[in-house]
Amino acid sequence: MANQYQLVAVLNPAAGEEAVNALIESIQAKIAQAGTVDSLDNLGTKKLAYEIDDAKEGTYIKVLFTAEGEFPRELERVLKITSGVLRFLVVRVGE
């Protein structure tokens, strides 16, 4: 049974706007392989409360997607090893 999930990720903007856009597209493509992307919002670059991997700013994105129950674990595994992703959180949207 498919559920709706929300991903919020903080990306490292140090590599440039093109690299951030490519990273967003790769995340979107990964989600599209196993489900559907309902919406993707680029929330912009904001100053971080504390440095993460020597980054003082982060580009925030929010993705709503629908997928089977096993997929978020796989998405988290991929995001952990993807360079350019500073932090992320995947949650199931309410019942």
Secondary structure, DSSP 8 states (H G I E B T S, - for coil): -EEEEEEEEEE-GGG-HHHHHHHHHHHHHHHHHHEEEEEEEEEEEEEEEEEETTEEEEEEEEEEEEEETTHHHHHHHHHHH-TTEEEEEEEE---
